[in-house]
Amino acid sequence: MPQNQYMPKTSVAYFFNRSKDVNTENNISILTLFARLTREITYDDGINIYSKVDTIWVDIEDIQLEKATESMKSLPNGMQEYTVTEEVFHALVNLSKVSPRELYCLTPFHREAVREKFIQ
C-alpha cells in the first residue's frame, strides 16, 4: 500500500524596490533615492514555511535637488515595490551593473505593484 507522503514545495519570488524622498536641511533640499533587487526563496516542508531573502543589489544616493534630473524630481515621494518575473529581474541585475542610476527612475514590467506614500 503506497504511503501518503508530502512533497516539499519551493517557490522563488523576485522583487524590485525603489523609493524617493525629499528633505530640507540647512535650507538645502536633498533628494534621497533608493533602489534594491531581492530574491525571496520560500520552502514549505509540510509542517513549517521558511523564507530566505537575498539582496542581490542595493544602492542609495543623496543628491541636491537642483542637481537632480527632471525624471528624478518628477518621481512620487514614496516607496514602490514591484513583483517581477525572473527574466525581468535578471535584466534589472544586468542594468544595475552598467547603468545603476537608471534603476531609480525605471518602472519595470511587473506582475504586481505596491505603492506607499511617505508622510510629509
C-alpha positions as CSV (number, residue, x, y, z in Angstrom):
1,M,0.0,0.0,0.0
2,P,1.5,3.4,-1.0
3,Q,2.3,5.8,1.8
4,N,0.8,9.2,1.7
5,Q,3.9,11.4,1.6
6,Y,4.1,15.2,1.4
7,M,6.1,16.6,-1.4
8,P,8.1,19.7,-0.2
9,K,7.4,22.9,-2.1
10,T,9.9,25.6,-3.0
11,S,9.0,28.9,-4.6
12,V,11.1,31.8,-5.7
13,A,9.8,35.4,-6.0
14,Y,11.7,38.4,-7.4
15,F,11.3,42.0,-6.3
16,F,12.4,45.4,-7.3
17,N,12.0,48.2,-4.7
18,R,12.7,51.9,-5.2
19,S,11.9,55.0,-3.2
20,K,12.3,58.7,-3.4
21,D,12.1,61.3,-0.6
22,V,12.9,65.0,-0.4
23,N,14.1,66.6,2.9
24,T,15.4,70.1,3.6
25,E,18.4,70.5,5.8
26,N,20.0,74.0,6.5
27,N,17.8,75.5,3.7
28,I,19.2,72.9,1.2
29,S,16.7,70.4,-0.4
30,I,18.2,66.9,-0.6
31,L,16.6,64.2,-2.8
32,T,17.2,60.7,-1.5
33,L,16.9,57.8,-4.0
34,F,17.0,54.1,-3.0
35,A,16.7,51.0,-5.2
36,R,17.1,47.3,-4.3
37,L,16.8,44.0,-6.1
38,T,15.9,41.0,-3.9
39,R,15.0,37.3,-4.4
40,E,12.8,35.5,-1.8
41,I,13.0,31.7,-1.6
42,T,10.2,30.1,0.3
43,Y,10.3,26.4,1.3
44,D,7.3,24.6,2.7
45,D,8.1,21.2,4.3
46,G,4.5,20.4,5.2
47,I,4.9,21.5,8.8
48,N,6.7,24.8,8.6
49,I,7.2,27.5,6.0
50,Y,10.7,29.0,5.8
51,S,11.7,32.1,3.8
52,K,15.1,33.5,2.9
53,V,15.5,36.9,1.3
54,D,18.7,37.6,-0.6
55,T,19.6,41.1,-1.6
56,I,21.3,40.9,-5.0
57,W,21.9,44.6,-5.4
58,V,21.1,47.8,-3.4
59,D,22.0,51.5,-3.8
60,I,21.2,54.7,-2.1
61,E,22.1,58.2,-3.2
62,D,21.6,61.7,-1.9
63,I,21.5,64.5,-4.5
64,Q,21.0,68.2,-4.0
65,L,17.5,68.9,-5.6
66,E,18.9,71.5,-8.0
67,K,21.4,68.9,-9.3
68,A,18.8,66.1,-9.8
69,T,17.5,65.3,-13.3
70,E,13.9,66.1,-14.2
71,S,12.9,62.5,-14.2
72,M,14.3,62.1,-10.6
73,K,12.4,65.2,-9.5
74,S,9.1,64.0,-11.0
75,L,9.1,60.7,-9.2
76,P,6.5,60.5,-6.5
77,N,7.7,60.7,-2.9
78,G,7.3,57.2,-1.5
79,M,8.2,53.6,-1.9
80,Q,7.3,51.3,-4.7
81,E,7.7,47.5,-4.7
82,Y,7.3,45.5,-7.9
83,T,7.0,41.8,-8.2
84,V,8.7,40.8,-11.4
85,T,9.4,37.7,-13.4
86,E,12.8,36.0,-13.3
87,E,13.6,37.3,-16.8
88,V,12.9,40.9,-15.9
89,F,14.8,40.5,-12.6
90,H,17.9,39.3,-14.5
91,A,17.6,42.2,-16.9
92,L,17.4,44.6,-14.0
93,V,20.5,43.0,-12.4
94,N,22.4,43.4,-15.7
95,L,21.3,47.1,-15.9
96,S,22.5,47.7,-12.3
97,K,26.0,46.7,-13.4
98,V,26.2,49.1,-16.3
99,S,23.9,51.9,-15.5
100,P,22.7,51.8,-11.9
101,R,21.2,55.3,-11.8
102,E,18.6,54.2,-14.4
103,L,17.0,52.0,-11.8
104,Y,15.9,55.0,-9.7
105,C,13.5,56.1,-12.5
106,L,12.6,52.8,-14.1
107,T,9.2,51.2,-13.9
108,P,9.7,47.6,-14.9
109,F,7.1,45.2,-16.4
110,H,5.7,43.6,-13.3
111,R,3.1,41.1,-12.0
112,E,2.1,43.2,-9.0
113,A,2.9,46.7,-7.6
114,V,2.6,48.1,-4.2
115,R,2.9,51.8,-3.5
116,E,3.2,53.7,-0.2
117,K,3.5,57.4,0.0
118,F,5.7,58.9,2.6
119,I,4.1,61.2,5.2
120,Q,5.0,64.8,4.6
